[in-house]
Amino acid sequence: MPLNREMQRLRAEHAALVTLSRIVLDMTQSPDPAPSAALASARGLLRETLVRHLKCEDWALYPRLRAADDPELVRITREFEREMGDLAADFVAYDDRWTSESVAAGWPDFCRETRIIFDMLALRIEREERELYPLADNLHASVAAAIRDRSTISG
């Protein structure tokens, strides 16, 4: 898939992750546990979206950015990869720890941990949108311009 289409997809997944996070966070505002089925559904959609998003970054975006002929872009990409690995592991540990039963039994702790992990996720999305994704857009524009220039010269 062309890089610009991958970037559109990644940004759409960011929007979905923000929306799903808000839904779950809204549920944590209640002093009593949220309905189990509704909470499980929202968390499941968030998990699926996050996993799909991370796979796309790992398999499509990061390799393209690391292959760029720009040492600063490669450095930033590696930094984001390293940080994301930590956040992904933290999210998996959070998600594994909070089963339906443990949520019901430890609602206040679940709410607190949910806010923490979702704040981390939100900060990560903000940083990607502000720092990494514009670099990917610039890379796409540079490659597209080089292709246009080659076709103009050879044409």
Helices and strands as residue ranges (DSSP letters): H 3-27, H 36-56, I 57-61, H 62-66, H 71-97, H 100-105, H 107-127, I 128-132, H 133-154
